[in-house]
C-alpha cells in the first residue's frame, strides 16, 4: 500500500471522527455552531428569564459592530480536503470541454475545477438575468436600515414618523382603487388572519396575528412589504390583536384567561396571567380606547371588564342585559358602545362609567359588529344588515327621547357581519362577512350609497376575516382564511 493511500485513509478517518464527536485537538474543518440563532425564553411569570421556551423571535441578531462600515461575509461552512488531490479530465465528457481555458487542456486539479464551475455559473446568471441567485452586496449600517433592519432599531423609527392627510371630499359612485402586492407576501400566515392592524401614527407599520400563534410585523410600502419580525407564542392561539394607541405596545388575546403585552421598542413580551376578580375562561375579544385610558374585554353574563391602559389592572365592570357581542370606542375615547345578543345598543360615558343611553337596533335580533365614529356609528347583525345612525345620541338622552332610527340600512350582505370599520374621515365604511365567499362591501357614507365598481367577481377576496385602513386611509388591508393579507391603494387619498 502506498504512503499516499495510507495518508488519505488517515485523513478520511479523522474527518469521520470529527463528524461524530466534534473536533478533537483541531479547530479546522468542522466547527461548533455559534449562538447567532437565539430564542426568547419565558417562564410562567412571563418575565424574560431562562425557562421553558414560550416565545420564539426570528429577528436577525447578527448586527455589525458599532463603528463598523460593513458586515463580514460568513466563512465557508465546509471545504473538501480531497479537492487538492483530485484530478479532473476535461476531455472525459463533451459538456466539460467548455471549461477549457486553453485549447487541448486536459487535466486540472479539483480546486481549479470548482473555481471554473463557479465562474461558468456566474456567466449563466448574467446571461439569464438571475439576480435573485446572487449574494447580497455588503452594506453600511446606514444603508441596511433602509431595507429590513433589527426591530429594536427599525420599529422605533417607524413609530416616530408622521403621516398626513392629503385628501379632499370623496366622490360617490366609482371607487378609484389599485391592487398592490400582498401586504404579508414575505410572511404568509399558516392559519386564518384573525387580526390585521395598521399603526395609527405610522401607516407603514402593520401587524398580523392568527391561530398559528404567531405575531408578524411588516413595513408596508406596497412594493417590497418587508417582514420586520415574527414572534411565536406557544400557549396563545391569537384571536384579537391591537396596537395600543398611546404606547409602543401590542395587546394579544385568545381563547385563554390571560393575555400578552408586546413592547415594540424593547422586544419584551409580558404575560398578564389573570384579571382580578374575574373567572372567565376566555378573554379573546377586546378593544382599546383611543386616548389610552382603558382596555375593555368582553366578559360573561353581560359584563364588560375594564382594565387600566397603563397598568393593565382591573378598574371596573360594566353590566349589560344579555350577553356582550361587540364593543367600540368613540374616536375621542369618551364613549363606549356595546351591543349584545338581544340586539340592544348601549352607550357608556367613560368619564363616569355609567350607561346614559340604550336603544334597540332596528330590525336586529342578534348584534354582531359595531363601529363608532365622530358623526355616525354603525351596527351589524347576524342577518347581514348594517344600520347607520347619527352619533348625536352620544349626548345624554333626555327622558322620553324616542328610539333613534337609522339614517340608512345597508342590505348588500345576507350572512353574519364580522367586520365593520370607518375610514379616518368617515367618508367610507367597509363591512364584511366571513360566512360567505367574497362578502365585502364599501359604502360612501356622505351619500349613503355602496360603491358599485368594487369589489368585482374577479376580486380574489375569498373568506374575509379582518380589515383595516391606514391612518390616512391611503391603503386598505384585507385578511382572509388563506393566511394572506390583500393590499389595496385608495387613490383618492394619495400616497401613504
WOFENMO-V919794 format. One record per residue. N is the residue number from 1. RES is the residue in one letter. PSI is psi in whole degrees, 0 to 359 (none if undefined). BURIAL is # if it has 16 or more other ideal C-beta (glycine too) atoms within 10 Angstrom, else .. Layout:
BEGIN
N	RES	PSI	BURIAL
N	RES	PSI	BURIAL
END
This chain:
BEGIN
1	X	134	.
2	X	159	.
3	X	325	.
4	X	316	.
5	X	317	.
6	X	316	.
7	X	321	.
8	X	320	.
9	X	322	.
10	X	318	.
11	X	318	.
12	X	320	.
13	X	319	.
14	X	320	.
15	X	317	.
16	X	322	.
17	X	319	.
18	X	322	#
19	X	318	.
20	X	318	.
21	X	3	.
22	X	176	.
23	X	133	.
24	X	103	.
25	X	20	.
26	X	130	.
27	X	14	.
28	X	164	.
29	X	275	.
30	X	110	.
31	X	171	.
32	X	134	.
33	X	145	.
34	X	196	.
35	X	31	.
36	X	326	.
37	X	112	.
38	X	162	.
39	X	142	.
40	X	133	#
41	X	149	.
42	X	143	#
43	X	188	.
44	X	338	.
45	X	5	.
46	X	9	#
47	X	158	.
48	X	67	#
49	X	165	.
50	X	133	.
51	X	207	.
52	X	145	.
53	X	105	.
54	X	334	#
55	X	128	#
56	X	126	#
57	X	119	#
58	X	16	#
59	X	154	#
60	X	120	.
61	X	357	.
62	X	91	.
63	X	140	.
64	X	144	.
65	X	156	.
66	X	131	.
67	X	352	.
68	X	138	.
69	X	331	.
70	X	162	.
71	X	139	#
72	X	141	.
73	X	145	.
74	X	145	.
75	X	154	.
76	X	136	.
77	X	328	.
78	X	140	.
79	X	139	.
80	X	114	.
81	X	343	.
82	X	345	.
83	X	331	.
84	X	337	.
85	X	340	.
86	X	142	.
87	X	138	.
88	X	131	#
89	X	111	.
90	X	349	#
91	X	1	.
92	X	334	.
93	X	145	.
94	X	322	.
95	X	344	.
96	X	349	#
97	X	337	.
98	X	347	.
99	X	354	#
100	X	132	.
101	X	337	.
102	X	136	.
103	X	132	.
104	X	359	.
105	X	137	.
106	X	292	.
107	X	130	.
108	X	164	#
109	X	165	.
110	X	321	#
111	X	317	.
112	X	322	.
113	X	315	#
114	X	318	.
115	X	319	.
116	X	325	#
117	X	318	.
118	X	317	.
119	X	319	.
120	X	321	.
121	X	319	.
122	X	321	.
123	X	320	.
124	X	321	.
125	X	313	.
126	X	322	.
127	X	324	.
128	X	355	.
129	X	34	.
130	X	68	.
131	X	333	.
132	X	337	.
133	X	357	.
134	X	151	.
135	X	143	.
136	X	149	.
137	X	153	.
138	X	140	.
139	X	157	.
140	X	167	.
141	X	321	#
142	X	319	.
143	X	323	.
144	X	327	#
145	X	337	.
146	X	347	.
147	X	255	.
148	X	114	#
149	X	171	#
150	X	128	#
151	X	335	#
152	X	336	.
153	X	314	.
154	X	317	#
155	X	322	#
156	X	320	.
157	X	322	.
158	X	316	#
159	X	329	#
160	X	344	.
161	X	162	.
162	X	160	.
163	X	157	#
164	X	153	.
165	X	117	.
166	X	11	.
167	X	160	#
168	X	202	.
169	X	141	.
170	X	128	#
171	X	151	.
172	X	177	#
173	X	276	.
174	X	128	.
175	X	123	#
176	X	108	.
177	X	144	#
178	X	132	.
179	X	135	.
180	X	179	#
181	X	146	.
182	X	136	#
183	X	328	#
184	X	34	#
185	X	337	#
186	X	11	#
187	X	63	#
188	X	136	.
189	X	153	#
190	X	6	.
191	X	177	#
192	X	139	#
193	X	106	#
194	X	338	#
195	X	124	#
196	X	128	#
197	X	142	#
198	X	148	#
199	X	141	#
200	X	335	#
201	X	331	#
202	X	109	#
203	X	337	#
204	X	344	#
205	X	118	#
206	X	144	#
207	X	148	#
208	X	150	#
209	X	154	#
210	X	189	#
211	X	357	#
212	X	8	#
213	X	25	#
214	X	129	#
215	X	130	#
216	X	139	#
217	X	137	#
218	X	148	#
219	X	104	#
220	X	117	#
221	X	0	#
222	X	348	#
223	X	304	.
224	X	318	.
225	X	57	#
226	X	140	#
227	X	125	#
228	X	316	#
229	X	154	#
230	X	143	#
231	X	121	#
232	X	128	#
233	X	109	#
234	X	323	.
235	X	21	.
236	X	96	#
237	X	115	#
238	X	124	#
239	X	321	#
240	X	139	#
241	X	137	#
242	X	141	#
243	X	130	#
244	X	129	#
245	X	325	#
246	X	4	#
247	X	158	#
248	X	65	#
249	X	155	#
250	X	131	#
251	X	130	#
252	X	131	#
253	X	155	#
254	X	194	#
255	X	64	.
256	X	158	#
257	X	13	.
258	X	172	.
259	X	173	#
260	X	152	#
261	X	121	#
262	X	126	#
263	X	118	.
264	X	327	#
265	X	311	.
266	X	338	.
267	X	3	#
268	X	145	#
269	X	131	#
270	X	135	#
271	X	127	#
272	X	102	#
273	X	331	.
274	X	168	.
275	X	123	#
276	X	127	.
277	X	359	.
278	X	142	#
279	X	12	.
280	X	142	#
281	X	354	.
282	X	128	.
283	X	65	#
284	X	344	#
285	X	133	#
286	X	166	#
287	X	153	#
288	X	136	#
289	X	138	#
290	X	333	#
291	X	1	#
292	X	8	#
293	X	322	#
294	X	154	#
295	X	129	#
296	X	117	#
297	X	146	#
298	X	117	#
299	X	190	#
300	X	159	.
301	X	35	.
302	X	10	#
303	X	135	#
304	X	119	#
305	X	117	#
306	X	132	#
307	X	152	#
308	X	132	.
309	X	334	#
310	X	311	.
311	X	345	.
312	X	28	#
313	X	156	.
314	X	138	#
315	X	309	.
316	X	167	.
317	X	137	.
318	X	137	#
319	X	125	.
320	X	166	#
321	X	149	.
322	X	214	.
323	X	159	#
324	X	125	#
325	X	329	#
326	X	152	#
327	X	151	#
328	X	131	#
329	X	148	#
330	X	158	#
331	X	331	#
332	X	355	.
333	X	4	#
334	X	341	#
335	X	148	#
336	X	127	#
337	X	139	#
338	X	150	#
339	X	159	#
340	X	192	#
341	X	346	#
342	X	2	#
343	X	9	#
344	X	144	#
345	X	126	#
346	X	142	#
347	X	122	#
348	X	135	#
349	X	113	.
350	X	352	#
351	X	333	.
352	X	349	.
353	X	41	.
354	X	148	.
355	X	124	.
356	X	356	.
357	X	141	#
358	X	149	#
359	X	162	#
360	X	130	.
361	X	118	#
362	X	125	#
363	X	3	.
364	X	135	#
365	X	309	.
366	X	122	#
367	X	140	#
368	X	345	#
369	X	149	#
370	X	148	#
371	X	123	#
372	X	132	#
373	X	189	#
374	X	318	.
375	X	332	.
376	X	162	#
377	X	153	#
378	X	145	#
379	X	130	#
380	X	149	#
381	X	175	#
382	X	351	#
383	X	9	#
384	X	0	#
385	X	137	#
386	X	120	#
387	X	130	#
388	X	125	#
389	X	152	#
390	X	136	.
391	X	8	#
392	X	343	.
393	X	354	#
394	X	331	#
395	X	160	.
396	X	125	.
397	X	129	#
398	X	153	.
399	X	137	.
400	X	5	.
401	X	129	.
402	X	155	.
403	X	128	.
404	X	145	#
405	X	145	.
406	X	142	#
407	X	337	.
408	X	141	.
409	X	125	.
410	X	124	#
411	X	34	.
412	X	332	.
413	X	160	#
414	X	3	.
415	X	171	.
416	X	131	#
417	X	128	#
418	X	325	#
419	X	137	#
420	X	122	#
421	X	136	#
422	X	151	#
423	X	170	#
424	X	328	#
425	X	5	#
426	X	23	#
427	X	341	#
428	X	152	#
429	X	128	#
430	X	138	#
431	X	149	#
432	X	164	#
433	X	137	#
434	X	355	#
435	X	350	.
436	X	142	.
437	X	137	.
438	X	29	#
439	X	86	#
440	X	140	#
441	X	152	#
442	X	129	#
443	X	153	#
444	X	108	#
445	X	314	#
446	X	320	#
447	X	351	.
448	X	48	#
449	X	155	.
450	X	135	#
451	X	128	#
452	X	342	.
453	X	351	.
454	X	141	.
455	X	159	#
456	X	178	.
457	X	345	.
458	X	356	.
459	X	121	.
460	X	58	.
461	X	322	.
462	X	221	.
463	X	108	#
464	X	129	#
465	X	339	#
466	X	145	#
467	X	155	#
468	X	147	#
469	X	153	#
470	X	171	#
471	X	328	#
472	X	14	#
473	X	18	#
474	X	338	#
475	X	152	#
476	X	125	#
477	X	135	#
478	X	111	#
479	X	148	#
480	X	183	#
481	X	350	#
482	X	4	#
483	X	12	#
484	X	154	#
485	X	104	#
486	X	140	#
487	X	131	#
488	X	142	#
489	X	127	#
490	X	103	#
491	X	338	.
492	X	326	#
493	X	3	#
494	X	191	.
495	X	149	.
496	X	none	#
END
